[in-house]
Amino acid sequence: MFCAIQKFKTRVILFHLGMLSVTFASGQDSVRSILELDFLFQYDLEEVEDLEEGIVIYDQYCPGLVNMVKLRKDIFKHVAHKEHVDYYNNGKLLHKGHYEDGSLIKFRNYYPNDQLERELKVKSGKPKLFTSYYIFGEIRERKVFDDGILMLHEKFHYSGKLRYLMEISELGYLQIEQWNDDNGYPLRYTELIDVDSLKYEIAEMYPSGTIKKKGHYLYDPVTETYCFHGNYVAYSETGTVMADLFYQYDQLVEVALAERSETEIDVQAGMSGVPAEYLAFDLDNNGEITKGEIDEAVNAFFEDDSTLKLSQINGLVNYFFEQDW
């Protein structure tokens, strides 16, 4: 009877990641969490892998990778400490990580085929290099740190083409951030062009690859916002200049419209003119602001890298209702 009780005490059932696992507690540093096949819930790759980003379920515990960190705990609220190892239901290694008071410091994840899925290397307890891979070894993502501070971030398509790039300058400001299409060609980018004034160029392309709009902005490190300063040019998908504007500290000071074809002039002649400050929102260049263009502007306002201001959106909406229909 005593032996049976002792065996029972050494066996603790955890509820981890919404699945049952069995932990054999011991006085050693390593805690092995392995799922028994007769349990209802099992660790399968489909349950732990995000199709876009990979096996990210452990990232939430890692202060080196995410801003909002959760502490890894079991159902008894005990925080993970030292080395923890998790397995797939077939016994293959899924995760091996070193924890300190619930926080994940360094780790490796694996696919069921034993291929390394991601790895975080550290130096003096701070992140140094993060790399993740697709299931057959192609690189998916890379982050390079300097004394724990992220300096370079790259994401790749399965083909190997660059999907995303973010690089920080030596002074700690954004050097470039760029999003690419499936072929590795830019869709939009933000690039530092003058380090002294923190002047940036921000551009967006059409799906065809031709440039849609490009402007110059000043970055305010105090408010972490951009303001229009310099040229702003909008193009049609065929490359025709639709609007050529010049700003100084968010104030429009000059408007220059490129020469248009006779067809374009005839189309615009019969329609109400759009004020210069809203020309960039007239995406189809038909001389009016439509509800669809309002929706596009609002969506652009809520993008993470948006340079639009609430006052611009409010003014655009007001103009939309004041138009001569």
Contacts in CASP RR format, 6 or more apart in sequence:
PFRMAT RR
TARGET T0000
AUTHOR 0000-0000-0000
METHOD contacts of the structure
MODEL  1
MFCAIQKFKTRVILFHLGMLSVTFASGQDSVRSILELDFLFQYDLEEVED
LEEGIVIYDQYCPGLVNMVKLRKDIFKHVAHKEHVDYYNNGKLLHKGHYE
DGSLIKFRNYYPNDQLERELKVKSGKPKLFTSYYIFGEIRERKVFDDGIL
MLHEKFHYSGKLRYLMEISELGYLQIEQWNDDNGYPLRYTELIDVDSLKY
EIAEMYPSGTIKKKGHYLYDPVTETYCFHGNYVAYSETGTVMADLFYQYD
QLVEVALAERSETEIDVQAGMSGVPAEYLAFDLDNNGEITKGEIDEAVNA
FFEDDSTLKLSQINGLVNYFFEQDW
10 24 0 8 1.000
10 25 0 8 1.000
10 26 0 8 1.000
11 22 0 8 1.000
11 23 0 8 1.000
11 24 0 8 1.000
11 25 0 8 1.000
12 22 0 8 1.000
12 23 0 8 1.000
12 25 0 8 1.000
12 74 0 8 1.000
12 76 0 8 1.000
13 20 0 8 1.000
13 21 0 8 1.000
13 22 0 8 1.000
13 23 0 8 1.000
14 20 0 8 1.000
14 21 0 8 1.000
14 22 0 8 1.000
14 23 0 8 1.000
14 33 0 8 1.000
14 74 0 8 1.000
14 75 0 8 1.000
15 21 0 8 1.000
15 74 0 8 1.000
15 75 0 8 1.000
16 33 0 8 1.000
16 74 0 8 1.000
16 86 0 8 1.000
17 48 0 8 1.000
17 57 0 8 1.000
18 41 0 8 1.000
19 35 0 8 1.000
19 41 0 8 1.000
19 42 0 8 1.000
19 43 0 8 1.000
19 47 0 8 1.000
20 35 0 8 1.000
20 39 0 8 1.000
20 40 0 8 1.000
20 41 0 8 1.000
21 33 0 8 1.000
21 34 0 8 1.000
21 35 0 8 1.000
21 39 0 8 1.000
21 43 0 8 1.000
21 86 0 8 1.000
22 33 0 8 1.000
22 34 0 8 1.000
22 35 0 8 1.000
22 36 0 8 1.000
23 31 0 8 1.000
23 32 0 8 1.000
23 33 0 8 1.000
23 74 0 8 1.000
24 32 0 8 1.000
25 31 0 8 1.000
29 82 0 8 1.000
29 83 0 8 1.000
30 82 0 8 1.000
30 83 0 8 1.000
30 84 0 8 1.000
30 85 0 8 1.000
31 80 0 8 1.000
31 82 0 8 1.000
31 83 0 8 1.000
31 84 0 8 1.000
31 85 0 8 1.000
32 85 0 8 1.000
32 87 0 8 1.000
33 84 0 8 1.000
33 85 0 8 1.000
33 86 0 8 1.000
33 87 0 8 1.000
34 86 0 8 1.000
34 87 0 8 1.000
34 91 0 8 1.000
35 41 0 8 1.000
35 42 0 8 1.000
35 43 0 8 1.000
35 87 0 8 1.000
35 88 0 8 1.000
35 89 0 8 1.000
37 89 0 8 1.000
42 89 0 8 1.000
43 86 0 8 1.000
43 87 0 8 1.000
43 88 0 8 1.000
43 89 0 8 1.000
43 94 0 8 1.000
44 88 0 8 1.000
44 89 0 8 1.000
45 88 0 8 1.000
45 111 0 8 1.000
45 112 0 8 1.000
48 55 0 8 1.000
48 57 0 8 1.000
48 94 0 8 1.000
49 55 0 8 1.000
50 56 0 8 1.000
53 141 0 8 1.000
54 117 0 8 1.000
54 118 0 8 1.000
54 132 0 8 1.000
54 140 0 8 1.000
55 94 0 8 1.000
55 95 0 8 1.000
55 109 0 8 1.000
55 111 0 8 1.000
55 117 0 8 1.000
55 118 0 8 1.000
58 95 0 8 1.000
58 97 0 8 1.000
58 104 0 8 1.000
58 107 0 8 1.000
58 109 0 8 1.000
59 65 0 8 1.000
59 66 0 8 1.000
60 66 0 8 1.000
60 68 0 8 1.000
60 69 0 8 1.000
60 70 0 8 1.000
61 69 0 8 1.000
61 70 0 8 1.000
61 71 0 8 1.000
61 72 0 8 1.000
61 80 0 8 1.000
61 99 0 8 1.000
61 102 0 8 1.000
61 103 0 8 1.000
61 104 0 8 1.000
62 69 0 8 1.000
62 103 0 8 1.000
62 104 0 8 1.000
62 105 0 8 1.000
62 107 0 8 1.000
62 120 0 8 1.000
63 69 0 8 1.000
63 103 0 8 1.000
63 104 0 8 1.000
64 120 0 8 1.000
64 126 0 8 1.000
64 127 0 8 1.000
64 148 0 8 1.000
65 120 0 8 1.000
65 127 0 8 1.000
65 130 0 8 1.000
65 143 0 8 1.000
69 103 0 8 1.000
71 79 0 8 1.000
71 80 0 8 1.000
71 101 0 8 1.000
71 102 0 8 1.000
71 103 0 8 1.000
72 79 0 8 1.000
72 80 0 8 1.000
72 84 0 8 1.000
72 99 0 8 1.000
72 102 0 8 1.000
72 103 0 8 1.000
72 104 0 8 1.000
73 79 0 8 1.000
73 80 0 8 1.000
73 102 0 8 1.000
74 80 0 8 1.000
79 99 0 8 1.000
79 101 0 8 1.000
79 102 0 8 1.000
80 99 0 8 1.000
80 102 0 8 1.000
80 104 0 8 1.000
81 99 0 8 1.000
81 100 0 8 1.000
81 101 0 8 1.000
81 102 0 8 1.000
82 98 0 8 1.000
82 99 0 8 1.000
83 96 0 8 1.000
83 97 0 8 1.000
83 98 0 8 1.000
83 99 0 8 1.000
84 95 0 8 1.000
84 96 0 8 1.000
84 97 0 8 1.000
84 99 0 8 1.000
85 93 0 8 1.000
85 95 0 8 1.000
85 96 0 8 1.000
85 97 0 8 1.000
86 94 0 8 1.000
86 95 0 8 1.000
86 96 0 8 1.000
87 93 0 8 1.000
87 94 0 8 1.000
88 94 0 8 1.000
88 112 0 8 1.000
90 112 0 8 1.000
92 110 0 8 1.000
92 112 0 8 1.000
92 114 0 8 1.000
93 110 0 8 1.000
93 114 0 8 1.000
94 109 0 8 1.000
94 110 0 8 1.000
95 107 0 8 1.000
95 108 0 8 1.000
95 109 0 8 1.000
95 110 0 8 1.000
96 107 0 8 1.000
96 108 0 8 1.000
97 104 0 8 1.000
97 105 0 8 1.000
97 106 0 8 1.000
97 107 0 8 1.000
97 108 0 8 1.000
98 104 0 8 1.000
98 105 0 8 1.000
98 106 0 8 1.000
98 107 0 8 1.000
99 105 0 8 1.000
105 122 0 8 1.000
105 125 0 8 1.000
106 120 0 8 1.000
106 121 0 8 1.000
106 122 0 8 1.000
106 125 0 8 1.000
107 118 0 8 1.000
107 119 0 8 1.000
107 120 0 8 1.000
108 116 0 8 1.000
108 118 0 8 1.000
108 119 0 8 1.000
108 120 0 8 1.000
109 116 0 8 1.000
109 117 0 8 1.000
109 118 0 8 1.000
109 119 0 8 1.000
110 116 0 8 1.000
110 117 0 8 1.000
111 117 0 8 1.000
111 135 0 8 1.000
113 135 0 8 1.000
115 133 0 8 1.000
115 135 0 8 1.000
115 136 0 8 1.000
115 137 0 8 1.000
116 133 0 8 1.000
116 137 0 8 1.000
117 132 0 8 1.000
117 133 0 8 1.000
117 135 0 8 1.000
118 130 0 8 1.000
118 131 0 8 1.000
118 132 0 8 1.000
118 133 0 8 1.000
118 141 0 8 1.000
119 130 0 8 1.000
119 131 0 8 1.000
119 132 0 8 1.000
120 127 0 8 1.000
120 129 0 8 1.000
120 130 0 8 1.000
121 127 0 8 1.000
121 128 0 8 1.000
121 129 0 8 1.000
121 130 0 8 1.000
122 128 0 8 1.000
126 145 0 8 1.000
126 147 0 8 1.000
126 148 0 8 1.000
127 143 0 8 1.000
127 145 0 8 1.000
127 148 0 8 1.000
127 150 0 8 1.000
128 145 0 8 1.000
128 148 0 8 1.000
129 142 0 8 1.000
129 143 0 8 1.000
129 144 0 8 1.000
129 145 0 8 1.000
130 141 0 8 1.000
130 142 0 8 1.000
130 143 0 8 1.000
130 145 0 8 1.000
131 139 0 8 1.000
131 141 0 8 1.000
131 142 0 8 1.000
131 143 0 8 1.000
132 139 0 8 1.000
132 140 0 8 1.000
132 141 0 8 1.000
132 142 0 8 1.000
133 139 0 8 1.000
133 140 0 8 1.000
134 140 0 8 1.000
134 158 0 8 1.000
138 156 0 8 1.000
138 158 0 8 1.000
138 160 0 8 1.000
139 156 0 8 1.000
139 160 0 8 1.000
140 155 0 8 1.000
140 156 0 8 1.000
141 153 0 8 1.000
141 154 0 8 1.000
141 155 0 8 1.000
141 156 0 8 1.000
142 152 0 8 1.000
142 153 0 8 1.000
142 154 0 8 1.000
143 150 0 8 1.000
143 152 0 8 1.000
143 153 0 8 1.000
143 154 0 8 1.000
144 150 0 8 1.000
144 151 0 8 1.000
144 152 0 8 1.000
144 153 0 8 1.000
145 151 0 8 1.000
149 168 0 8 1.000
150 168 0 8 1.000
151 167 0 8 1.000
151 168 0 8 1.000
152 166 0 8 1.000
152 167 0 8 1.000
152 168 0 8 1.000
153 164 0 8 1.000
153 165 0 8 1.000
153 166 0 8 1.000
153 167 0 8 1.000
154 162 0 8 1.000
154 164 0 8 1.000
154 165 0 8 1.000
154 166 0 8 1.000
155 162 0 8 1.000
155 163 0 8 1.000
155 164 0 8 1.000
155 165 0 8 1.000
156 162 0 8 1.000
156 163 0 8 1.000
157 163 0 8 1.000
157 182 0 8 1.000
157 184 0 8 1.000
159 182 0 8 1.000
161 180 0 8 1.000
161 182 0 8 1.000
161 183 0 8 1.000
161 184 0 8 1.000
162 180 0 8 1.000
162 184 0 8 1.000
163 179 0 8 1.000
163 180 0 8 1.000
163 184 0 8 1.000
164 178 0 8 1.000
164 179 0 8 1.000
164 180 0 8 1.000
165 176 0 8 1.000
165 177 0 8 1.000
165 178 0 8 1.000
165 180 0 8 1.000
166 174 0 8 1.000
166 176 0 8 1.000
166 177 0 8 1.000
166 178 0 8 1.000
167 174 0 8 1.000
167 175 0 8 1.000
167 176 0 8 1.000
167 177 0 8 1.000
168 174 0 8 1.000
168 175 0 8 1.000
169 175 0 8 1.000
169 192 0 8 1.000
169 195 0 8 1.000
171 195 0 8 1.000
173 192 0 8 1.000
173 195 0 8 1.000
173 198 0 8 1.000
173 219 0 8 1.000
173 221 0 8 1.000
174 190 0 8 1.000
174 192 0 8 1.000
174 200 0 8 1.000
174 219 0 8 1.000
175 191 0 8 1.000
175 192 0 8 1.000
176 189 0 8 1.000
176 190 0 8 1.000
176 191 0 8 1.000
176 192 0 8 1.000
177 189 0 8 1.000
177 190 0 8 1.000
177 191 0 8 1.000
177 305 0 8 1.000
178 186 0 8 1.000
178 188 0 8 1.000
178 189 0 8 1.000
178 190 0 8 1.000
178 191 0 8 1.000
179 186 0 8 1.000
179 187 0 8 1.000
179 188 0 8 1.000
179 189 0 8 1.000
180 186 0 8 1.000
180 187 0 8 1.000
181 187 0 8 1.000
181 207 0 8 1.000
181 209 0 8 1.000
185 205 0 8 1.000
185 209 0 8 1.000
186 203 0 8 1.000
186 205 0 8 1.000
186 209 0 8 1.000
187 204 0 8 1.000
187 205 0 8 1.000
187 207 0 8 1.000
188 202 0 8 1.000
188 203 0 8 1.000
188 204 0 8 1.000
188 205 0 8 1.000
188 305 0 8 1.000
189 201 0 8 1.000
189 202 0 8 1.000
189 203 0 8 1.000
190 200 0 8 1.000
190 201 0 8 1.000
190 202 0 8 1.000
190 305 0 8 1.000
191 200 0 8 1.000
191 201 0 8 1.000
191 202 0 8 1.000
192 198 0 8 1.000
192 199 0 8 1.000
192 200 0 8 1.000
193 199 0 8 1.000
193 200 0 8 1.000
193 201 0 8 1.000
193 216 0 8 1.000
197 218 0 8 1.000
198 218 0 8 1.000
198 219 0 8 1.000
198 220 0 8 1.000
198 221 0 8 1.000
199 216 0 8 1.000
199 217 0 8 1.000
199 218 0 8 1.000
199 219 0 8 1.000
199 229 0 8 1.000
200 216 0 8 1.000
200 217 0 8 1.000
200 218 0 8 1.000
200 219 0 8 1.000
200 226 0 8 1.000
201 214 0 8 1.000
201 215 0 8 1.000
201 216 0 8 1.000
201 217 0 8 1.000
202 214 0 8 1.000
202 215 0 8 1.000
202 216 0 8 1.000
202 217 0 8 1.000
202 226 0 8 1.000
202 305 0 8 1.000
202 307 0 8 1.000
203 211 0 8 1.000
203 212 0 8 1.000
203 213 0 8 1.000
203 214 0 8 1.000
203 215 0 8 1.000
204 211 0 8 1.000
204 212 0 8 1.000
204 213 0 8 1.000
204 214 0 8 1.000
205 211 0 8 1.000
205 212 0 8 1.000
206 212 0 8 1.000
206 237 0 8 1.000
208 237 0 8 1.000
210 235 0 8 1.000
210 237 0 8 1.000
210 238 0 8 1.000
210 239 0 8 1.000
211 235 0 8 1.000
211 239 0 8 1.000
212 234 0 8 1.000
212 235 0 8 1.000
212 237 0 8 1.000
213 232 0 8 1.000
213 233 0 8 1.000
213 234 0 8 1.000
213 235 0 8 1.000
213 280 0 8 1.000
214 231 0 8 1.000
214 232 0 8 1.000
214 233 0 8 1.000
215 228 0 8 1.000
215 230 0 8 1.000
215 231 0 8 1.000
215 232 0 8 1.000
215 233 0 8 1.000
216 228 0 8 1.000
216 229 0 8 1.000
216 230 0 8 1.000
216 231 0 8 1.000
216 232 0 8 1.000
217 226 0 8 1.000
217 227 0 8 1.000
217 228 0 8 1.000
217 229 0 8 1.000
217 307 0 8 1.000
218 226 0 8 1.000
218 227 0 8 1.000
218 229 0 8 1.000
218 249 0 8 1.000
219 225 0 8 1.000
219 226 0 8 1.000
220 226 0 8 1.000
220 227 0 8 1.000
225 307 0 8 1.000
226 307 0 8 1.000
227 247 0 8 1.000
227 249 0 8 1.000
227 250 0 8 1.000
227 307 0 8 1.000
228 247 0 8 1.000
228 249 0 8 1.000
228 250 0 8 1.000
228 251 0 8 1.000
228 252 0 8 1.000
228 307 0 8 1.000
229 247 0 8 1.000
229 248 0 8 1.000
229 249 0 8 1.000
229 250 0 8 1.000
230 246 0 8 1.000
230 247 0 8 1.000
230 248 0 8 1.000
231 244 0 8 1.000
231 245 0 8 1.000
231 246 0 8 1.000
232 243 0 8 1.000
232 244 0 8 1.000
232 245 0 8 1.000
232 246 0 8 1.000
232 247 0 8 1.000
232 280 0 8 1.000
233 241 0 8 1.000
233 243 0 8 1.000
233 244 0 8 1.000
233 245 0 8 1.000
234 241 0 8 1.000
234 242 0 8 1.000
234 243 0 8 1.000
234 279 0 8 1.000
234 280 0 8 1.000
235 241 0 8 1.000
235 242 0 8 1.000
236 242 0 8 1.000
236 285 0 8 1.000
240 258 0 8 1.000
240 260 0 8 1.000
240 261 0 8 1.000
240 264 0 8 1.000
241 257 0 8 1.000
241 258 0 8 1.000
242 257 0 8 1.000
242 258 0 8 1.000
242 279 0 8 1.000
242 282 0 8 1.000
242 285 0 8 1.000
243 255 0 8 1.000
243 257 0 8 1.000
243 276 0 8 1.000
243 279 0 8 1.000
243 280 0 8 1.000
244 255 0 8 1.000
244 256 0 8 1.000
244 257 0 8 1.000
244 258 0 8 1.000
245 252 0 8 1.000
245 254 0 8 1.000
245 255 0 8 1.000
245 256 0 8 1.000
245 276 0 8 1.000
245 279 0 8 1.000
245 280 0 8 1.000
246 252 0 8 1.000
246 253 0 8 1.000
246 254 0 8 1.000
246 255 0 8 1.000
246 256 0 8 1.000
247 253 0 8 1.000
250 309 0 8 1.000
252 276 0 8 1.000
252 277 0 8 1.000
255 276 0 8 1.000
255 279 0 8 1.000
257 279 0 8 1.000
260 268 0 8 1.000
264 285 0 8 1.000
267 286 0 8 1.000
268 285 0 8 1.000
268 286 0 8 1.000
268 287 0 8 1.000
271 286 0 8 1.000
271 287 0 8 1.000
271 288 0 8 1.000
272 287 0 8 1.000
272 288 0 8 1.000
272 323 0 8 1.000
272 324 0 8 1.000
273 287 0 8 1.000
273 288 0 8 1.000
274 281 0 8 1.000
274 282 0 8 1.000
274 287 0 8 1.000
274 288 0 8 1.000
274 289 0 8 1.000
274 319 0 8 1.000
275 319 0 8 1.000
277 312 0 8 1.000
278 289 0 8 1.000
278 315 0 8 1.000
278 316 0 8 1.000
278 319 0 8 1.000
281 289 0 8 1.000
281 293 0 8 1.000
281 294 0 8 1.000
281 296 0 8 1.000
281 297 0 8 1.000
281 316 0 8 1.000
282 288 0 8 1.000
282 289 0 8 1.000
282 293 0 8 1.000
283 293 0 8 1.000
283 296 0 8 1.000
284 290 0 8 1.000
284 293 0 8 1.000
288 323 0 8 1.000
289 316 0 8 1.000
289 319 0 8 1.000
289 320 0 8 1.000
289 323 0 8 1.000
291 320 0 8 1.000
294 316 0 8 1.000
294 317 0 8 1.000
294 320 0 8 1.000
297 308 0 8 1.000
297 312 0 8 1.000
297 313 0 8 1.000
297 316 0 8 1.000
298 313 0 8 1.000
300 306 0 8 1.000
300 308 0 8 1.000
301 308 0 8 1.000
301 310 0 8 1.000
301 313 0 8 1.000
END
